[in-house]
Amino acid sequence: MSLITSRTVSRKSLISLVLVLFCSTALWAAQWTVLGPDGGDARSLGHDPKNPDHILLGTSTGTLFESSDGGHSWSRFAHLGEGDDYVLDHIAFDPQNPNTIFVAAWSVANQQSGDVFRSHNGGKSWEALPGMHGKSVRALAIAASDSKTIVAGALDGVFRSQDGGKIWEKISQPAQGEIESIAIDPKDANVIYAGTWHLAWKTPDGGANWEHIKQGMIEDSDVFSVIVDSDNPSVVFASACSGIYKSENAGELFKKIQGIPFTARRTRVLKQDPANPQIVYAGTTEGLWRTTDLGKTWKQVSSPEVVVNDVLVDPRNSQRVLLATDRGGVLASDNGAQSFSPSNHGYTHRYVTSILVGKNDPNTILVGVVNDREFGGVFASRDGGQHWSQKSLGLNGRDVFALKETSKGDFVAGTSHGIFLLSSNGNQWQPINTIINEKISSHIVKKGTKKSSVATKTAIRSVLDVRVNEIEITPKRWLAATTAGLFISSNEGKSWSGGPVLGKQDFTSVQAQGELIAAATTNNVLLSADGGTTWQPSSLASYVTSIRGLTLTPDTQILVASHEGAFGSSDSGATWHHLSNGLPDKNISSITYDGSRKRLLATSTETGVVFVSENNGQKWHRGPDSGYPLRRISVVHGRFMAATSFDGVIVQPENEPQNAAADAGMSN
């Protein structure tokens, strides 16, 4: 069972990545250039013990990145697993032979599943080890005294290999439960510590006997990390949801360490400085803490906003410290953790929802991202994607699902909580979320002996504070598809009116051509021929369950991208046909109308191929293969530019023959 990859040399190089796992194959074509924006989630760090400048970084989508300059710059290195659901939380180099590398993985999609991967050639090729296949591996350690001994902690127990990973045996007891962390005594490979979802255990004899080491710990503690002092193995640290504990008698008794506030006690990782054992780092969900006296006193040395997943200290230089963080990517310090700055050049691991290219300046690009809170929102580039800056002031950590530009050059963002506007010369987004809906009530008026009914209009004001999935801007009106219904503004966003339509409220997409408006929920398409005054349902197939987007062409053809494939209607939704002639029959992520060449472009989350149709979707042919699953596609400067789910914005190489400006008739 093997998984073969070719190694990325630089950020802009083209690589060929071939995955072979469990007798199934998938071809990854020449990959496009990753433009950014840099950063995103980083899960783990590991360095070559004989060349500490060589560092690997693990992600939450099965991808490894590599640095050859001590973490200053990064490039894609390898992909482990068949899909994009593997969390790579532990990377271990064989201290005797650094060409042998182990990576532990567990699946987000199926949290009871995972693997241990091994490479014998420095990462050029990988194999999933048969003895650990299918196990949700949450911890991994190589014995310092015997590099052939590897111990893995999985949700179904502790497993050990004594021959470098060929044969594995379960050495734990059923009562120990789910394993979260592993540590091996640096001087005795038979002494193993296992942190579980309920306190910690220790074996002094390679698993023949286990002791529940819990004295001094709060009873309900999940133990996230265990480390053993490299100089004095009697000193053991354990981090848990209840705080950090220290034992000076090899785990017989723990004492809670004071000095770290309760809010920061969810400590995900402990790391000891290899050159100075008195220094220990605690990576928590509220920043990084540091002790210089082996745990007697602690000091917070990063922003409390930083969620630390892993810590790496340069063994040659204690001043150099790298952090793998949520949302912020890699943070680096060159002054012993006194200050940190991003070190993400070439490392892009962001979920991009939208790409907006300036109408008057195609070098101006804005992208919206999700899942990054204060590190995300909107990023802007003024030089075609070579450099990016965060443009999120005023969004306050909101996710961004849609971006549009107005005729005035202002920008509009649909977020997880409402709609915001950034003026063309502004620096801060402003909310434009006023809803004014008219309520009509009637009452009886009596004049003499006659009674008449009089209608009264009352303006009901509220605030739009829901997820906005798409925004459409036309010369006459603005439209917003939200989880609370469809909203329309006739005064450029100063106020909105609307709500549920025909009993539907969870709208994913809206498009307009003149007075024709098409709006989609997850499984329905609604149409209005009079600018939104009246609506009617369409006859889209009932088996469609997940609509990803709508497209209206200039000749009012309606196209739907969905989990169940692509669908088209040329008669205002009265009839629909499944678009499948050359197009995948499921998992279509977007269909875009390319006005510059009067054609349709389609993408899929299952492939990196750009699909092209020159005849309104009747027939499709394969364009270039980006090598990345795609969410949506744009054409910029005659090249394809795409949004990905995990790798930011990518762009087609300038010399690729099947470029966005190529004539019709690309190869099939």
MINULUM-52907 format. One record per residue (C-alpha): residue number from 1; residue in one letter; chain; x, y, z. Coordinates in steps of 0.05 Angstrom, whole numbers, plus 5000, padded with zeros to 4 digits. Each point is the difference from the previous one (the first is absolute). Layout:
// MINULUM-52907
R   num   residuo   cadena     c1     c2     c3
R   NUM         A        A      X      Y      Z
...
END
This chain:
// MINULUM-52907
R   num   residuo   cadena     c1     c2     c3
R     1         M        A   5000   5000   5000
R     2         S        A   5036   5061   4977
R     3         L        A   4988   5073   4989
R     4         I        A   5050   5032   4952
R     5         T        A   5013   5074   4994
R     6         S        A   5051   5043   4965
R     7         R        A   5033   5054   5040
R     8         T        A   4985   5073   4991
R     9         V        A   5063   5041   4988
R    10         S        A   4973   5071   5005
R    11         R        A   4935   5039   5007
R    12         K        A   4994   5014   4926
R    13         S        A   5024   4934   4973
R    14         L        A   4954   4951   4966
R    15         I        A   4996   4932   5033
R    16         S        A   4970   4935   4980
R    17         L        A   4967   4965   5058
R    18         V        A   4978   4928   4991
R    19         L        A   4960   4967   5056
R    20         V        A   4997   4925   5004
R    21         L        A   4966   4974   5062
R    22         F        A   4967   4933   5011
R    23         C        A   5002   4982   4926
R    24         S        A   4961   5062   4979
R    25         T        A   5032   5056   4960
R    26         A        A   4988   5074   4988
R    27         L        A   5042   5044   4955
R    28         W        A   5018   5070   5023
R    29         A        A   5020   5041   4940
R    30         A        A   5051   5055   4995
R    31         Q        A   4982   5046   5058
R    32         W        A   4987   5074   4992
R    33         T        A   5034   5055   5040
R    34         V        A   4972   5014   5069
R    35         L        A   4990   5075   5007
R    36         G        A   4977   5002   5072
R    37         P        A   4980   5032   5044
R    38         D        A   5051   4968   5045
R    39         G        A   4982   4969   5067
R    40         G        A   4942   4958   5027
R    41         D        A   4998   4940   5047
R    42         A        A   5066   4964   5015
R    43         R        A   4997   4937   5042
R    44         S        A   5070   4972   5011
R    45         L        A   5075   5012   4990
R    46         G        A   5059   4952   4996
R    47         H        A   5072   5012   4982
R    48         D        A   5057   4957   4973
R    49         P        A   5045   4988   5061
R    50         K        A   5063   5002   4956
R    51         N        A   4977   5062   4961
R    52         P        A   4953   5042   5043
R    53         D        A   4989   5048   4942
R    54         H        A   4960   4944   4967
R    55         I        A   4930   5004   5031
R    56         L        A   4934   4966   4982
R    57         L        A   4933   5031   5016
R    58         G        A   4936   4959   5007
R    59         T        A   4931   5026   4983
R    60         S        A   4928   4979   5013
R    61         T        A   4988   4979   4928
R    62         G        A   5053   4946   4989
R    63         T        A   5052   5047   4970
R    64         L        A   5072   5007   5023
R    65         F        A   5040   5063   4988
R    66         E        A   5075   5005   5000
R    67         S        A   5050   5054   5020
R    68         S        A   5074   4996   4983
R    69         D        A   5019   5065   5033
R    70         G        A   4979   4991   5072
R    71         G        A   4927   5020   4991
R    72         H        A   5010   5065   4963
R    73         S        A   4966   4974   4937
R    74         W        A   4957   4940   4982
R    75         S        A   4978   4957   4941
R    76         R        A   4952   4943   4990
R    77         F        A   5036   4935   5013
R    78         A        A   4953   4940   4999
R    79         H        A   4927   4979   5009
R    80         L        A   4983   4942   5045
R    81         G        A   4936   4960   4994
R    82         E        A   4949   4996   4944
R    83         G        A   4957   5061   5018
R    84         D        A   5008   5065   5038
R    85         D        A   4976   4978   5068
R    86         Y        A   5064   4978   5035
R    87         V        A   5025   5041   5058
R    88         L        A   5076   4993   5005
R    89         D        A   5014   5015   5073
R    90         H        A   5067   4966   5010
R    91         I        A   5064   4997   4958
R    92         A        A   5060   4960   5024
R    93         F        A   5068   4993   4967
R    94         D        A   5043   4939   5017
R    95         P        A   5057   5032   5040
R    96         Q        A   5050   4949   4972
R    97         N        A   4976   5003   4928
R    98         P        A   4962   5064   4984
R    99         N        A   4980   4973   4932
R   100         T        A   4950   4958   5038
R   101         I        A   4940   5042   5020
R   102         F        A   4935   4981   5034
R   103         V        A   4935   5040   4998
R   104         A        A   4938   4984   5042
R   105         A        A   4931   5015   4971
R   106         W        A   4928   4998   5022
R   107         S        A   4938   5014   4958
R   108         V        A   4953   5058   5010
R   109         A        A   4947   4965   4958
R   110         N        A   5004   4936   5041
R   111         Q        A   5033   5015   5066
R   112         Q        A   5009   4927   5016
R   113         S        A   5046   4991   4939
R   114         G        A   5070   5020   4980
R   115         D        A   5071   4975   4983
R   116         V        A   5074   5003   5015
R   117         F        A   5040   5018   4938
R   118         R        A   5074   4985   4990
R   119         S        A   5052   5024   4950
R   120         H        A   5068   4968   4992
R   121         N        A   5027   5051   4950
R   122         G        A   4991   5068   5032
R   123         G        A   4928   5007   4979
R   124         K        A   5006   4985   4925
R   125         S        A   4951   4942   5010
R   126         W        A   4955   4978   5057
R   127         E        A   4965   4937   5022
R   128         A        A   4943   4989   5048
R   129         L        A   5023   4949   5051
R   130         P        A   4954   4939   4998
R   131         G        A   5003   4988   5075
R   132         M        A   4970   5068   5015
R   133         H        A   4953   5009   4941
R   134         G        A   4931   5022   5021
R   135         K        A   5020   5023   5069
R   136         S        A   4987   5071   5023
R   137         V        A   5071   5017   5021
R   138         R        A   5003   5060   5047
R   139         A        A   5072   4993   5026
R   140         L        A   5067   4974   4975
R   141         A        A   5070   4996   5030
R   142         I        A   5067   4968   4982
R   143         A        A   5043   4976   5058
R   144         A        A   5063   5043   5008
R   145         S        A   5039   4940   5025
R   146         D        A   4977   4952   4945
R   147         S        A   4974   5031   4934
R   148         K        A   4971   4933   4978
R   149         T        A   4949   5006   5057
R   150         I        A   4940   5042   4980
R   151         V        A   4938   5009   5043
R   152         A        A   4933   5024   4973
R   153         G        A   4939   5022   5040
R   154         A        A   4933   4988   4967
R   155         L        A   4928   5003   5021
R   156         D        A   5001   4925   5009
R   157         G        A   5065   4995   5040
R   158         V        A   5075   5004   5002
R   159         F        A   5039   4964   4945
R   160         R        A   5074   4986   4996
R   161         S        A   5048   4980   4945
R   162         Q        A   5071   4977   5016
R   163         D        A   5023   4991   4929
R   164         G        A   4991   5070   4971
R   165         G        A   4926   4994   4984
R   166         K        A   4995   4932   4965
R   167         I        A   4963   4963   5055
R   168         W        A   4955   5032   5052
R   169         E        A   4971   4971   5064
R   170         K        A   4948   5028   5046
R   171         I        A   5031   5008   5069
R   172         S        A   4945   5037   5038
R   173         Q        A   4941   4976   5041
R   174         P        A   4927   5011   4980
R   175         A        A   4987   5039   5064
R   176         Q        A   5048   5055   4977
R   177         G        A   4952   5026   4948
R   178         E        A   5017   5050   4946
R   179         I        A   5073   5022   4995
R   180         E        A   5015   5074   4988
R   181         S        A   5074   5005   5015
R   182         I        A   5063   4957   5004
R   183         A        A   5069   5010   5031
R   184         I        A   5059   4952   5005
R   185         D        A   5053   5003   5054
R   186         P        A   5062   5027   4964
R   187         K        A   5045   4949   5034
R   188         D        A   4955   4939   5002
R   189         A        A   4956   4982   4941
R   190         N        A   4957   4954   5042
R   191         V        A   4976   5057   5044
R   192         I        A   4940   5030   4964
R   193         Y        A   4950   5053   5022
R   194         A        A   4931   5004   4968
R   195         G        A   4953   5059   5010
R   196         T        A   4927   4982   4990
R   197         W        A   4932   5034   5000
R   198         H        A   4999   4981   5073
R   199         L        A   5066   5013   5035
R   200         A        A   5067   4966   4984
R   201         W        A   5032   4931   5002
R   202         K        A   5071   4973   5005
R   203         T        A   5034   4934   4983
R   204         P        A   5070   4985   5026
R   205         D        A   5007   4936   4960
R   206         G        A   4978   5012   4928
R   207         G        A   4926   4989   5014
R   208         A        A   5001   4937   5042
R   209         N        A   4974   5040   5058
R   210         W        A   4966   5069   5004
R   211         E        A   4990   5047   5058
R   212         H        A   4946   5054   5001
R   213         I        A   5041   5061   5019
R   214         K        A   4949   5050   5025
R   215         Q        A   5022   5022   5069
R   216         G        A   4996   5075   5003
R   217         M        A   4960   5008   4936
R   218         I        A   4928   5024   4998
R   219         E        A   4957   4938   4986
R   220         D        A   4969   5020   4934
R   221         S        A   5064   5022   4966
R   222         D        A   5012   4986   4926
R   223         V        A   5075   4995   4991
R   224         F        A   5020   5034   4935
R   225         S        A   5076   4998   5006
R   226         V        A   5054   4964   5041
R   227         I        A   5074   5014   4999
R   228         V        A   5058   4969   5038
R   229         D        A   5061   5042   5020
R   230         S        A   5058   4981   4955
R   231         D        A   5050   5009   5057
R   232         N        A   4960   4971   5058
R   233         P        A   4946   4950   4979
R   234         S        A   4969   5005   5070
R   235         V        A   4973   5068   4980
R   236         V        A   4936   4993   4959
R   237         F        A   4953   5054   4976
R   238         A        A   4928   4987   4979
R   239         S        A   4951   5050   4971
R   240         A        A   4926   4991   5008
R   241         C        A   4934   5037   4993
R   242         S        A   5007   5015   5075
R   243         G        A   5070   5030   4995
R   244         I        A   5073   4980   4997
R   245         Y        A   5028   4950   5049
R   246         K        A   5071   4982   5020
R   247         S        A   5027   4937   5033
R   248         E        A   5069   4994   5029
R   249         N        A   4994   4925   5014
R   250         A        A   4985   4971   4931
R   251         G        A   4925   5009   5005
R   252         E        A   4986   4972   5069
R   253         L        A   4975   5069   5023
R   254         F        A   4982   5061   4959
R   255         K        A   4994   5072   5024
R   256         K        A   4962   5052   4961
R   257         I        A   5044   5056   4974
R   258         Q        A   4978   5069   5022
R   259         G        A   5007   5064   4961
R   260         I        A   4959   4984   4939
R   261         P        A   4928   5028   5003
R   262         F        A   4941   4953   4997
R   263         T        A   4978   5026   4932
R   264         A        A   5066   4978   4968
R   265         R        A   5003   4932   5031
R   266         R        A   4979   4961   4939
R   267         T        A   5073   4986   4983
R   268         R        A   5005   4962   4934
R   269         V        A   5075   4990   4999
R   270         L        A   5061   5001   5045
R   271         K        A   5070   5005   4972
R   272         Q        A   5068   5002   5035
R   273         D        A   5058   5041   4972
R   274         P        A   5049   4946   4976
R   275         A        A   5060   5044   5017
R   276         N        A   4974   5026   5067
R   277         P        A   4956   4950   5038
R   278         Q        A   4981   5055   5050
R   279         I        A   4958   5033   4945
R   280         V        A   4932   4969   4986
R   281         Y        A   4946   5028   4954
R   282         A        A   4926   4990   5010
R   283         G        A   4957   5011   4938
R   284         T        A   4929   5015   5021
R   285         T        A   4935   5022   4968
R   286         E        A   5015   5069   5028
R   287         G        A   5072   5011   4980
R   288         L        A   5070   4974   5015
R   289         W        A   5029   4996   5070
R   290         R        A   5073   4990   5019
R   291         T        A   5038   4979   5061
R   292         T        A   5075   5008   5009
R   293         D        A   5004   4963   5067
R   294         L        A   4969   4933   4982
R   295         G        A   4929   5020   5018
R   296         K        A   5007   5041   5063
R   297         T        A   4979   5065   4967
R   298         W        A   4966   5013   4933
R   299         K        A   4992   5060   4955
R   300         Q        A   4954   5011   4941
R   301         V        A   5042   5016   4939
R   302         S        A   4949   5007   4944
R   303         S        A   4933   5032   4988
R   304         P        A   4943   4965   5036
R   305         E        A   4964   4997   4933
R   306         V        A   5050   4949   4974
R   307         V        A   4978   4926   5002
R   308         V        A   5064   4959   5002
R   309         N        A   4999   4930   4970
R   310         D        A   5075   4985   5001
R   311         V        A   5067   5031   5020
R   312         L        A   5068   4989   4968
R   313         V        A   5065   5026   5031
R   314         D        A   5063   5001   4957
R   315         P        A   5048   4952   5035
R   316         R        A   5059   5044   4978
R   317         N        A   4970   5066   5022
R   318         S        A   4950   5006   5056
R   319         Q        A   4982   5070   4977
R   320         R        A   4966   4971   4938
R   321         V        A   4930   4975   5017
R   322         L        A   4945   4981   4951
R   323         L        A   4926   4991   5016
R   324         A        A   4948   4963   4960
R   325         T        A   4934   5036   5013
R   326         D        A   4927   5001   4982
R   327         R        A   4985   5052   4946
R   328         G        A   5067   5036   5008
R   329         G        A   5042   4946   4967
R   330         V        A   5072   5001   5023
R   331         L        A   5024   5052   5049
R   332         A        A   5075   5009   5010
R   333         S        A   5044   5032   5053
R   334         D        A   5074   5014   4996
R   335         N        A   5006   5029   5070
R   336         G        A   4981   4942   5045
R   337         A        A   4925   5010   4995
R   338         Q        A   5001   5073   5020
R   339         S        A   4963   5017   4936
R   340         F        A   4970   4962   4942
R   341         S        A   4985   5016   4927
R   342         P        A   4967   4960   4944
R   343         S        A   5047   4955   4961
R   344         N        A   4954   4975   4946
R   345         H        A   5033   5016   4934
R   346         G        A   4977   4945   4953
R   347         Y        A   4954   4969   5053
R   348         T        A   4928   5010   4980
R   349         H        A   4946   4959   5033
R   350         R        A   4938   5043   4996
R   351         Y        A   4928   4985   4980
R   352         V        A   4985   5052   4945
R   353         T        A   4927   5012   4987
R   354         S        A   5003   5056   4949
R   355         I        A   5047   5036   4952
R   356         L        A   4987   5071   4977
R   357         V        A   5042   5032   4946
R   358         G        A   4997   5075   4993
R   359         K        A   4957   5025   4943
R   360         N        A   5047   5056   4981
R   361         D        A   5065   4969   5025
R   362         P        A   5008   4925   4991
R   363         N        A   5062   5002   5044
R   364         T        A   4955   5015   5059
R   365         I        A   4974   4935   5029
R   366         L        A   4958   4990   5063
R   367         V        A   4986   4931   5029
R   368         G        A   4952   4979   5055
R   369         V        A   5019   4945   5049
R   370         V        A   4965   4961   5055
R   371         N        A   5021   4964   5064
R   372         D        A   5056   5049   5015
R   373         R        A   4966   5050   5048
R   374         E        A   5045   5058   5016
R   375         F        A   5053   4974   4951
R   376         G        A   4951   4995   4942
R   377         G        A   4942   5038   4970
R   378         V        A   5024   5036   4937
R   379         F        A   5070   5003   4969
R   380         A        A   5019   5049   4946
R   381         S        A   5056   5001   4949
R   382         R        A   5018   5060   4955
R   383         D        A   5051   4963   4958
R   384         G        A   4963   4940   4972
R   385         G        A   5009   4956   5061
R   386         Q        A   5075   5006   5012
R   387         H        A   4989   5035   5067
R   388         W        A   4940   5000   5046
R   389         S        A   4975   5041   5058
R   390         Q        A   4943   4986   5046
R   391         K        A   4942   5047   4988
R   392         S        A   4952   4980   5055
R   393         L        A   4996   5060   5047
R   394         G        A   4927   5006   5022
R   395         L        A   4981   4928   4984
R   396         N        A   5019   4978   5071
R   397         G        A   5019   4929   4982
R   398         R        A   4940   4986   4956
R   399         D        A   5005   4947   4945
R   400         V        A   4992   5028   4930
R   401         F        A   4958   4961   4949
R   402         A        A   4990   5051   4944
R   403         L        A   5035   5061   4971
R   404         K        A   4975   5049   4948
R   405         E        A   5023   5067   4971
R   406         T        A   4951   5057   4989
R   407         S        A   4998   5048   4941
R   408         K        A   5033   5051   5045
R   409         G        A   5059   4954   5015
R   410         D        A   4977   4984   5070
R   411         F        A   5003   4929   5026
R   412         V        A   4943   4960   5032
R   413         A        A   5009   4938   5043
R   414         G        A   4950   4948   5020
R   415         T        A   5022   4971   5067
R   416         S        A   4979   4951   5054
R   417         H        A   4963   5058   5033
R   418         G        A   4974   5050   4950
R   419         I        A   5023   5044   4943
R   420         F        A   5058   5049   5002
R   421         L        A   5025   5055   4953
R   422         L        A   5071   5025   4990
R   423         S        A   5005   5066   4962
R   424         S        A   5051   5003   4944
R   425         N        A   5044   5046   5041
R   426         G        A   4982   4972   5068
R   427         N        A   5037   4957   5050
R   428         Q        A   4943   4972   5042
R   429         W        A   4938   4960   4982
R   430         Q        A   4934   5030   5021
R   431         P        A   4936   4960   5013
R   432         I        A   4942   5011   4951
R   433         N        A   4949   4956   5034
R   434         T        A   4938   5043   5010
R   435         I        A   4936   4962   4981
R   436         I        A   4937   5040   4988
R   437         N        A   4939   4958   4985
R   438         E        A   4931   5031   4992
R   439         K        A   4944   4971   5041
R   440         I        A   4930   5015   4974
R   441         S        A   4944   5002   5050
R   442         S        A   4928   5020   4990
R   443         H        A   4948   5031   5045
R   444         I        A   4927   5022   4993
R   445         V        A   4984   5073   4994
R   446         K        A   4928   5023   5010
R   447         K        A   4974   5062   4965
R   448         G        A   4928   5012   5018
R   449         T        A   4964   4936   4986
R   450         K        A   5053   4974   4953
R   451         K        A   5059   4956   5019
R   452         S        A   5063   4991   4959
R   453         S        A   5065   4963   5007
R   454         V        A   5063   5041   5000
R   455         A        A   5069   4968   4990
R   456         T        A   5059   5026   5039
R   457         K        A   5073   4987   4983
R   458         T        A   5049   4994   5057
R   459         A        A   5075   4994   4991
R   460         I        A   5029   4943   5041
R   461         R        A   5074   5008   5012
R   462         S        A   5049   4943   5017
R   463         V        A   5073   4981   4990
R   464         L        A   5026   4947   4952
R   465         D        A   5045   4957   5044
R   466         V        A   5002   4933   4963
R   467         R        A   5045   4964   4952
R   468         V        A   5002   5033   4931
R   469         N        A   5019   4948   4947
R   470         E        A   4998   5042   4937
R   471         I        A   4991   5072   4978
R   472         E        A   4978   5022   4931
R   473         I        A   5008   5073   4978
R   474         T        A   4962   5027   4940
R   475         P        A   4989   5071   4976
R   476         K        A   4929   4999   5028
R   477         R        A   5005   4960   5064
R   478         W        A   5045   4961   5047
R   479         L        A   4980   4930   5023
R   480         A        A   5024   4957   5058
R   481         A        A   4989   4925   5009
R   482         T        A   5001   4986   5075
R   483         T        A   4981   4947   5049
R   484         A        A   4940   5044   5021
R   485         G        A   4973   5009   4929
R   486         L        A   5012   5043   4939
R   487         F        A   5011   5075   5009
R   488         I        A   4997   5056   4949
R   489         S        A   5027   5071   5003
R   490         S        A   4981   5055   4951
R   491         N        A   5044   5053   5033
R   492         E        A   5069   4969   4995
R   493         G        A   4997   4964   5066
R   494         K        A   4976   5057   5044
R   495         S        A   4941   4957   5018
R   496         W        A   4973   4931   4982
R   497         S        A   4932   4967   4996
R   498         G        A   4981   4928   4995
R   499         G        A   5001   4934   5037
R   500         P        A   4975   4930   4985
R   501         V        A   4974   4988   4929
R   502         L        A   4944   4949   4988
R   503         G        A   5015   4972   5069
R   504         K        A   5074   4991   4985
R   505         Q        A   5053   5037   5039
R   506         D        A   5068   4965   4996
R   507         F        A   5026   5029   4934
R   508         T        A   5068   4980   4973
R   509         S        A   5002   5041   4935
R   510         V        A   4967   5056   4962
R   511         Q        A   5012   5026   4928
R   512         A        A   4965   5052   4957
R   513         Q        A   4995   5020   4927
R   514         G        A   4956   5061   4992
R   515         E        A   4933   4986   5034
R   516         L        A   5013   4925   5002
R   517         I        A   5025   4976   5068
R   518         A        A   5019   4928   5017
R   519         A        A   5010   4981   5072
R   520         A        A   5020   4932   5029
R   521         T        A   4993   4966   5066
R   522         T        A   5037   4935   5013
R   523         N        A   4950   4961   4958
R   524         N        A   4953   5049   4965
R   525         V        A   5004   5054   4947
R   526         L        A   4951   5058   5003
R   527         L        A   4989   5049   4943
R   528         S        A   4973   5071   4993
R   529         A        A   4987   5033   4933
R   530         D        A   4982   5068   5030
R   531         G        A   5061   5019   5042
R   532         G        A   4979   4962   5062
R   533         T        A   4927   5024   5007
R   534         T        A   4971   4931   4987
R   535         W        A   5032   4931   5002
R   536         Q        A   4988   4930   4973
R   537         P        A   5035   4933   5013
R   538         S        A   5037   4964   4944
R   539         S        A   4997   4927   4983
R   540         L        A   5072   4981   5019
R   541         A        A   5008   4926   5013
R   542         S        A   4977   4979   5069
R   543         Y        A   5063   4958   5013
R   544         V        A   5044   5063   5001
R   545         T        A   5019   5010   5073
R   546         S        A   5059   5047   5001
R   547         I        A   5003   5060   4952
R   548         R        A   5068   5034   5001
R   549         G        A   4985   5057   4953
R   550         L        A   4958   5031   4945
R   551         T        A   5021   5034   4935
R   552         L        A   4958   5042   4953
R   553         T        A   5028   5011   4930
R   554         P        A   4986   5063   4959
R   555         D        A   4948   4961   4959
R   556         T        A   4966   4981   5067
R   557         Q        A   5021   4927   5001
R   558         I        A   4999   4976   5072
R   559         L        A   5055   4953   5024
R   560         V        A   5005   4963   5066
R   561         A        A   5062   4971   5032
R   562         S        A   4984   4947   5052
R   563         H        A   5024   4938   5036
R   564         E        A   4958   4960   4952
R   565         G        A   5031   5032   4939
R   566         A        A   4986   5058   4953
R   567         F        A   4931   5019   4974
R   568         G        A   4977   5050   4948
R   569         S        A   4935   5033   4979
R   570         S        A   4987   5044   4939
R   571         D        A   4926   5012   5013
R   572         S        A   5000   5037   5067
R   573         G        A   5000   4937   5042
R   574         A        A   4941   4965   4967
R   575         T        A   5044   4942   4980
R   576         W        A   5071   4978   5020
R   577         H        A   5051   4955   4969
R   578         H        A   5059   4966   5033
R   579         L        A   5066   5027   4971
R   580         S        A   5044   4938   4995
R   581         N        A   5030   4998   4931
R   582         G        A   5074   5004   5020
R   583         L        A   4985   5027   5069
R   584         P        A   5005   4960   5066
R   585         D        A   4931   4976   5021
R   586         K        A   5007   5023   5072
R   587         N        A   5036   5048   5047
R   588         I        A   4999   5061   4954
R   589         S        A   5024   5058   5042
R   590         S        A   4988   5058   4952
R   591         I        A   4978   5020   4930
R   592         T        A   5025   5067   4975
R   593         Y        A   4983   5040   4938
R   594         D        A   5064   5027   4969
R   595         G        A   4977   5062   4964
R   596         S        A   5067   5012   4967
R   597         R        A   4994   4936   4959
R   598         K        A   4924   4989   5005
R   599         R        A   5007   4931   5030
R   600         L        A   4985   4961   5063
R   601         L        A   5053   4976   5050
R   602         A        A   4986   4947   5052
R   603         T        A   5039   4973   5060
R   604         S        A   4994   4941   5046
R   605         T        A   5023   4984   5071
R   606         E        A   5019   4931   4975
R   607         T        A   5052   5023   4948
R   608         G        A   5046   5057   4981
R   609         V        A   4976   5001   4928
R   610         V        A   4968   5063   4971
R   611         F        A   4942   4978   4956
R   612         V        A   4981   5044   4940
R   613         S        A   4937   5005   4958
R   614         E        A   4994   5043   4937
R   615         N        A   4927   4982   4986
R   616         N        A   4960   5018   5063
R   617         G        A   5017   4936   5037
R   618         Q        A   4978   4950   4947
R   619         K        A   5070   4972   4995
R   620         W        A   5061   5009   5045
R   621         H        A   5073   4987   4990
R   622         R        A   5057   4996   5049
R   623         G        A   5044   5061   5008
R   624         P        A   5063   5002   5042
R   625         D        A   5008   4960   5064
R   626         S        A   5021   5043   5059
R   627         G        A   5018   4943   5046
R   628         Y        A   4954   5027   5054
R   629         P        A   4926   4988   5015
R   630         L        A   4966   5064   4977
R   631         R        A   4944   5042   5029
R   632         R        A   4993   5053   4946
R   633         I        A   5037   5028   4940
R   634         S        A   5016   5069   4972
R   635         V        A   5038   5026   4939
R   636         V        A   5053   5053   5016
R   637         H        A   5051   5028   4949
R   638         G        A   4984   4941   4953
R   639         R        A   5014   4948   5054
R   640         F        A   4955   4958   5043
R   641         M        A   4999   5019   5074
R   642         A        A   4963   4954   5049
R   643         A        A   4977   4998   5072
R   644         T        A   5015   4936   5038
R   645         S        A   4972   4971   5064
R   646         F        A   5067   4995   5036
R   647         D        A   5056   5030   4959
R   648         G        A   4979   5072   4989
R   649         V        A   5001   5030   4931
R   650         I        A   5036   4965   4943
R   651         V        A   5017   5025   4931
R   652         Q        A   5015   4965   4934
R   653         P        A   5074   5000   4978
R   654         E        A   5013   5051   4945
R   655         N        A   5030   4947   4954
R   656         E        A   4944   4949   5007
R   657         P        A   4973   4987   4930
R   658         Q        A   4928   4992   5022
R   659         N        A   4995   5071   5027
R   660         A        A   4937   5040   5011
R   661         A        A   5010   5038   4934
R   662         A        A   5009   4937   4958
R   663         D        A   4955   4988   4941
R   664         A        A   4942   4950   5004
R   665         G        A   5014   4927   4992
R   666         M        A   5045   4985   5059
R   667         S        A   5021   4927   5006
R   668         N        A   4951   4951   5031
END
